[in-house]
Amino acid sequence: MAKAKILKITQIKSAIGYKKKAKTTLIALGLRKMHQTVEQVDSPVLRGMINQVDYLVKVEE
């Protein structure tokens, strides 16, 4: 069985001043604070959320 790809997602910019949709997407990704890093399993849904807030996060594989 293939091993699932893990993505490290780090919030690099504050959500203050951006639309509410961007803030809720960050919360859905599991990010609450600046420079917080979470690890998530790569999926098309996750990639879509990252694309919505790509200006606020940094992604490492």
Number of C-alpha atoms within 10 A of each C-alpha: 3 4 5 10 10 14 18 14 21 20 24 16 13 14 19 9 8 10 9 11 11 19 18 13 15 21 12 12 17 16 19 15 15 14 15 13 19 15 15 15 10 14 12 8 9 15 12 11 15 19 12 15 17 15 13 19 21 16 14 9 9
